[in-house]
Amino acid sequence: MSLLSTVAAFSLQGKKALVTGSSGGIGKGVAQTLVDRGAQVVIHYNERKSEAMEFQQQLGKKKCLGAIHCDFRDPTSKIVRFMEQVNELCGGELDILVNNAGIVTKLALEDDTDDLSSWHDTMAVNLHAPNLLSKIFVNRFSTSLMSSDVTTRGVIINVSSIHGERSNEYMGAYAASKAALDSLTRTMAIEYAPYRVRVNAISPGVVPVERSQAAFSDPIIMGQWCDRLALQRVGTVQEVAEACIPLIENDWITGSIWQVDGGMMARANMPLRDRPPALRPE
């Protein structure tokens, strides 16, 4: 049982949210969690139309305002049009933006094409899109500065990754995009604070999703990952999604990057060691 289930549930009744990349994985989990708290959501998808339509039907018309397609590698004008559609569905009252959509590029730097197409695609989806979507989102609130007694008018959550702090081979573009997203999150928090828009990020660790279930079904692979985690187990989509709730609820949290990784970063990826004998006084 999670800690959140032991306290009075924070209500998002009347709030409207856009969760990008919400046809599956962490994005779907975040959207479901927001709906469970009373929010209405807009689903975004790129390639997984059937999954998005199924999720939309599952949520129902009262909870899901719509499902919209957009490829964030497309020109800026198409992304702007996408946000116009979102705002139409929300009646101009979008309260929460979760920048979750991303692509994981596993490629040696030297194996990218000469025009660095893989690099540019990764940056477009993982960095440029969150920046542009957030800019458009904040425009709703930027017509006037707010007095200090106003707490929160809008919330942005960027979904980053532990690769933003540490990486390994073949993850150069992905890791660079997430490191930049972490830095962008802090800058956004500072620049958008006068409009009472708070910006934070969650940084998930090892969380099996649809595309990785086959690998994690191998007990050897699962064991190798668990050995690197302080809690000795991988996380769940729900656990990552629930981490968004305090960031939405607490009016004094902004500019934070929350690691949701089972203690992976705390261990520094060092191998698991046997417990040493306890020190006892002579």
N, C-alpha and C positions, 0 to 999 in steps of 0.2 A: 504494500500500500504506500502511495506517495504521500509526502508531507502535505501537498496541496489538498488531498482528499480528506485530511483531518481537520481542516479549518473551513470556515464559511466560504463558499465559492464566490469568487470575485465575478460580478456580473458585467457583461458587455452588451446588455440589452440596449437596443437603439443604435448601436455602433455598426458601421459598415467597413468592411475590410477587403483589400485586394491581396491575394497570395499568389505570387507568380510561381510557375512550375508546380501547380497543385493538382496535376492529374495522377500523381503517385508519390511514393517515397515520403520524405520529410515534409514537403510542401502540402501534400494531402493530409498528413497528420496535423500540421499546423491549422489548416483550414477547418478540419473536423473539431479540433480543440476550441477554436474561436466560436464555432457554431454551438458547441456544447455549453459555452459560457453565455450564449444569447445573441451573438453577433450575426449579421448577415454577411455573406461573402460573395466575392466574384472570383471564379476559377479562371486561371490562365493555363493554356497548354500550347505546345508547338507540334510535336509529332504524334502524340498519344491522344488523338481525338476520341476514339472509342472509350478509352478509360475516363476521359474528362466528362463525356456525355453520361456515362454510367454513374459517375460520382455525383454529377448534377442531379440526376434523377433520384439517386439515393437520398440526397439532402432535401429535395423538394423545393417548390417554388418560393415558399415563404422564407427559407433559410439561404437558398442560393439565388442570387440576383441574376446570374447568367454565367456562361462559359465562353471565353473569347480566345481566339487564336492569335498568336503573334510570334514571329521568328525574330528574336532580338539581334540576329546578325543582319537584319534588313536595314535599309537606310533610316536615318533618324525620323524622316517624315512619317513613316509607317508606324513607328513606335509612338509618335505624338498622336496619330490617329487612334491607336490602340487605347491610349489614356483618355481620349475624348469619348470613346465608346464606354469605357469604365465609368467615367463621370456621369454619362447619360443614364447608365443603369443605376447609379447611386444617387441620382437626383442632385448631383453637385455636392454631395455631402460624404465624401470618402474620409474616414477617420484614421484608418490604420493601413499602412503599406508594409507588406512583408516581401522583401526582395530575396526570394529563394531560388529562382531559376538559375541553373548553371550547367556547364558542361565540364566533364572530367577528361582532360586530355592526357593520355599516357603515351609519350613519344620522346625519344632522345632529341635533344636540341639540335644535334647535327643532322637528324633525319627529317626535319621539317623541310618543306619546299623552299626554293630560293626567295619566293615572295612572302614567306612566313605565314602562309594561309592558316595553318593550325593555330599559331600564336595569336593572330588577329581575331580569329573566330572566338577563341577563349576569352580574350580581353573584351570583345564586344558584348558577350553574354554575361560574363562574371563581373565586369567592372563598369563598362560604359553604360549598360542598361540600368543598373541600380542608380547610377549617378543621374541619368536623364529622367528616369521615372520619379526619383525623389525630388528633383528640381520642379517637375510639373506638379507633383503632389503639393509641394510647399507653396506654389503660386496661389493656391486657394487662400492661404493664410497671410500672404506677404503684403497685402494692401495696407496693413497698418501694424505698427508695433504694439505690443500689449503691455499693460502695466504689470508691475511685479506681483500683484495679488492674483493674477490669472495663472493657473497651474499648467495645464496641458490642453492644447488644441488639437494636436495630431501626433501620431507615433509612427516612427519608421524602425523596422527591424531588418537588418541585413544578415543573411545566413552565410557565414564565412566557413572556415575549416581550420583544424589544427595545422594543416599544411601552410597556413599563413605565417606560422612561427617556425616550423621545422618541416623539412621535406626529405625526399629521397630521390634516387635516380628516376628519370623519365617523367617527372612531375613538374618540370621547370615552368611551363606556361601556367599550369593550374596553380602552383604554389605562389608564383609571382602575382597572379590575379587576386588571390585571397589576401596576400600580404598588403597589396595596394588597397583592397577593400577595407581592411582593418584600419588603415591610415585614413582613408576617405571617411569612414564612420566617425572617427574622432573630429575631423574637420567639419563634417556636416553638423555634428552636435554643437560645435561652437558657433558656426555661422547661422544655424537655424534656431538657436535658442531664443533670440529676441522675438521670434514669432511664436514662441511657446510650442515648438515642435521638437520633441525629444528623439534622439537617434542612438540606437545601440545595436550590437551584433551578438549573435550566438555562434559559437565555434564548435561544431560537433566533432566527435572522435569517430570511433569505429561503430557504425550503425548499419547493420544489414538492411538493404532495401531490395526491391524487386530485381534490379539488374545484378545484384551481388549475392542473391540467395544461393545460387548453384555453388559458388566458391565456398560460402560459409557452411554448406551442408557437408563439406569434407572435414571430419573431426581433426585431422592434422592441421589444416589451415586455421580452423577455429581455435585450436589449442595454442598455435603460434601467436595469434593476436591476443588471446586472453592472458598469456604470459607477460605481455607488455603493459597490462592494465592493473592499476593498484587494486581495483575492485574485482579483478580476475574474471570479468565477463564483459561481453559487448553490450552496447546500449540498445534501446528500442526507439522506434520512431516516436512513440507517445512520450517517452522521457525527454526527448529533445523538444518536442512541441510544447510540453508543459513549461519548459524553461522560458518561453516567450511571455507567459502570463505575468510574472512579477515585473518584467520590463515594461509591460503595458500598464500595469496597475500603479506602480510606484512613481509618483510625480517628481521625484528628486534623483532619478537615475538617468543619466545621459552620458554618451561618450564611452560607454563600457563595452568590453568584449568579453562575453561570458563563455568560458570553456565548459562544455558539456561532454566530457570525454572519459568518465570512469577513472580519472587519475592518470591518464596516459602521459600528459605533459609533465605531471609531477614526478613521474618515474624517469623522465629523460630518456626513455627507450632503452634503459639499461636492462640487462638480463636479470631474471628473477633469481635470487640467491636464497639458500637455506637460512633459516633463522639462527643467528649466533647464540651461544649460551648466555644466559642472563648474568649480569654482573652482580656479584654478591659481596657485601662488606666482609672483611676478614674477622 
